[in-house]
Amino acid sequence: MYARSGLLSQRSCSSHGRECATPVLAAQRRNNSTATKIAVEFDQSTGVAVMRLQGPPVNSLSLDFLTELCINVEKLEMDKNCRGLILTSSQPKVFSAGLDIMEIYGKSPERCGEFWRAVQEMWLKLYGSSMVTIAAINGSSPAGGCLMSMTCDYRIMADNPRYSIGLNETQLGIVAPFW
Ligand SMILES: CC/C=C\C/C=C\C/C=C\CC/C=C/CC(=O)SCCNC(=O)CCNC(=O)[C@H](O)C(C)(C)COP(=O)(O)OP(=O)(O)OC[C@H]1O[C@@H](n2cnc3c(N)ncnc32)[C@H](O)[C@@H]1OP(=O)(O)O
């Protein structure tokens, strides 16, 4: 969902002076899901968009979820009026549970490859964004959820001892790549 419907589809990328396009098209081609996992509200007066993750129960990062996230970030990126992005969760107690483990369990190498490319695309898009990005971490944020928040320029986390954040996959001996 993008609150300023119609605007982006009518404008060319070059009119905004920002780089765009190919990754969005790739992501759009991939996005066959009709359910909306990402809600975006853009405040014209402040130039700040709030992106709410709303993939029940725990905003796990499935291929559909990642695709929708990337499409929405790219749309905002193309809008020259949008200067800031706040990423937060609509789910109670959880910002994001990280990668959807069912996307990598028992899947073909091709499907795993597609999924992993979508993971890379997500963090590269956020990390390379020209918008000021803030993760408002209003719940637990393990593993891929932590990665997502680390790619933002700033992080603010709800002060609640029940919420945790970190790369918990290291407990299984899985470490993030060195690049
Ligand atoms: C700047 C950066 C530069 C470079 C970086 C480049 C690359 C980096 C590469 C890698 C780093 C990132 C790596 C990521 C790996 C992963 O993300 S693997 C996934 C790891 N996630 C977890 O271990 C989370 C496990 N879940 C939890 O801890 C809890 O569920 C959570 C605290 C999130 C919520 O707790 P609670 O509210 O009690 O809910 P439940 O535990 O009852 O869960 C509810 C249902 O949700 C299902 N679920 C939970 N997590 C996942 C998940 N990750 N995927 C799929 N499904 C999940 C859970 O099974 C329950 O389902 P059910 O109701 O039983 O059907």
PDBQT file of the ligand as one rigid body, heavy atoms in Angstrom, charges set to zero:
ROOT
HETATM    1  C1  LIG A 201      24.921  -3.531   7.035  1.00  0.00    +0.000 C 
HETATM    2  C2  LIG A 201      24.724  -4.989   6.718  1.00  0.00    +0.000 C 
HETATM    3  C3  LIG A 201      25.792  -5.523   5.895  1.00  0.00    +0.000 C 
HETATM    4  C4  LIG A 201      25.840  -6.753   5.418  1.00  0.00    +0.000 C 
HETATM    5  C5  LIG A 201      24.892  -7.818   5.760  1.00  0.00    +0.000 C 
HETATM    6  C6  LIG A 201      24.751  -8.815   4.725  1.00  0.00    +0.000 C 
HETATM    7  C7  LIG A 201      24.284 -10.016   4.964  1.00  0.00    +0.000 C 
HETATM    8  C8  LIG A 201      23.937 -10.449   6.337  1.00  0.00    +0.000 C 
HETATM    9  C9  LIG A 201      23.549 -11.812   6.380  1.00  0.00    +0.000 C 
HETATM   10  C10 LIG A 201      22.966 -12.385   7.392  1.00  0.00    +0.000 C 
HETATM   11  C11 LIG A 201      22.544 -11.713   8.644  1.00  0.00    +0.000 C 
HETATM   12  C12 LIG A 201      21.113 -11.940   8.887  1.00  0.00    +0.000 C 
HETATM   13  C13 LIG A 201      20.794 -13.382   9.082  1.00  0.00    +0.000 C 
HETATM   14  C14 LIG A 201      19.593 -13.781   9.277  1.00  0.00    +0.000 C 
HETATM   15  C15 LIG A 201      19.233 -15.203   9.517  1.00  0.00    +0.000 C 
HETATM   16  C16 LIG A 201      17.812 -15.285   9.998  1.00  0.00    +0.000 C 
HETATM   17  O1  LIG A 201      17.114 -14.302  10.108  1.00  0.00    +0.000 OA
HETATM   18  S1  LIG A 201      17.230 -16.859  10.360  1.00  0.00    +0.000 SA
HETATM   19  C17 LIG A 201      15.767 -16.508  11.333  1.00  0.00    +0.000 C 
HETATM   20  C18 LIG A 201      16.174 -16.279  12.734  1.00  0.00    +0.000 C 
HETATM   21  N1  LIG A 201      15.028 -15.881  13.511  1.00  0.00    +0.000 N 
HETATM   22  C19 LIG A 201      14.833 -16.352  14.694  1.00  0.00    +0.000 C 
HETATM   23  O2  LIG A 201      15.579 -17.144  15.222  1.00  0.00    +0.000 OA
HETATM   24  C20 LIG A 201      13.574 -15.845  15.387  1.00  0.00    +0.000 C 
HETATM   25  C21 LIG A 201      12.926 -16.929  16.134  1.00  0.00    +0.000 C 
HETATM   26  N2  LIG A 201      11.684 -16.446  16.697  1.00  0.00    +0.000 N 
HETATM   27  C22 LIG A 201      11.631 -15.863  17.903  1.00  0.00    +0.000 C 
HETATM   28  O3  LIG A 201      12.617 -15.643  18.581  1.00  0.00    +0.000 OA
HETATM   29  C23 LIG A 201      10.244 -15.542  18.381  1.00  0.00    +0.000 C 
HETATM   30  O4  LIG A 201       9.320 -16.178  17.553  1.00  0.00    +0.000 OA
HETATM   31  C24 LIG A 201       9.938 -14.026  18.410  1.00  0.00    +0.000 C 
HETATM   32  C25 LIG A 201      10.756 -13.346  19.521  1.00  0.00    +0.000 C 
HETATM   33  C26 LIG A 201      10.238 -13.367  17.061  1.00  0.00    +0.000 C 
HETATM   34  C27 LIG A 201       8.439 -13.825  18.733  1.00  0.00    +0.000 C 
HETATM   35  O5  LIG A 201       8.108 -14.521  19.890  1.00  0.00    +0.000 OA
HETATM   36  P1  LIG A 201       6.565 -14.729  20.284  1.00  0.00    +0.000 P 
HETATM   37  O6  LIG A 201       5.841 -13.441  20.234  1.00  0.00    +0.000 OA
HETATM   38  O7  LIG A 201       6.566 -15.473  21.563  1.00  0.00    +0.000 OA
HETATM   39  O8  LIG A 201       5.970 -15.615  19.113  1.00  0.00    +0.000 OA
HETATM   40  P2  LIG A 201       6.206 -17.182  18.815  1.00  0.00    +0.000 P 
HETATM   41  O9  LIG A 201       7.589 -17.590  19.142  1.00  0.00    +0.000 OA
HETATM   42  O10 LIG A 201       5.084 -17.940  19.447  1.00  0.00    +0.000 OA
HETATM   43  O11 LIG A 201       6.059 -17.213  17.229  1.00  0.00    +0.000 OA
HETATM   44  C28 LIG A 201       4.787 -16.977  16.611  1.00  0.00    +0.000 C 
HETATM   45  C29 LIG A 201       4.762 -17.745  15.301  1.00  0.00    +0.000 C 
HETATM   46  O12 LIG A 201       5.749 -17.196  14.424  1.00  0.00    +0.000 OA
HETATM   47  C30 LIG A 201       6.590 -18.251  13.944  1.00  0.00    +0.000 C 
HETATM   48  N3  LIG A 201       7.934 -17.736  13.683  1.00  0.00    +0.000 N 
HETATM   49  C31 LIG A 201       8.753 -17.122  14.533  1.00  0.00    +0.000 A 
HETATM   50  N4  LIG A 201       9.899 -16.759  13.946  1.00  0.00    +0.000 NA
HETATM   51  C32 LIG A 201       9.812 -17.168  12.671  1.00  0.00    +0.000 A 
HETATM   52  C33 LIG A 201      10.685 -17.078  11.545  1.00  0.00    +0.000 A 
HETATM   53  N5  LIG A 201      11.901 -16.499  11.622  1.00  0.00    +0.000 N 
HETATM   54  N6  LIG A 201      10.279 -17.599  10.389  1.00  0.00    +0.000 NA
HETATM   55  C34 LIG A 201       9.064 -18.198  10.296  1.00  0.00    +0.000 A 
HETATM   56  N7  LIG A 201       8.176 -18.302  11.315  1.00  0.00    +0.000 NA
HETATM   57  C35 LIG A 201       8.553 -17.791  12.484  1.00  0.00    +0.000 A 
HETATM   58  C36 LIG A 201       6.567 -19.274  15.061  1.00  0.00    +0.000 C 
HETATM   59  O13 LIG A 201       6.939 -20.526  14.590  1.00  0.00    +0.000 OA
HETATM   60  C37 LIG A 201       5.122 -19.218  15.479  1.00  0.00    +0.000 C 
HETATM   61  O14 LIG A 201       4.364 -19.949  14.537  1.00  0.00    +0.000 OA
HETATM   62  P3  LIG A 201       3.107 -20.812  15.010  1.00  0.00    +0.000 P 
HETATM   63  O15 LIG A 201       2.155 -19.860  15.683  1.00  0.00    +0.000 OA
HETATM   64  O16 LIG A 201       3.627 -21.836  15.954  1.00  0.00    +0.000 OA
HETATM   65  O17 LIG A 201       2.573 -21.385  13.744  1.00  0.00    +0.000 OA
ENDROOT
TORSDOF 0
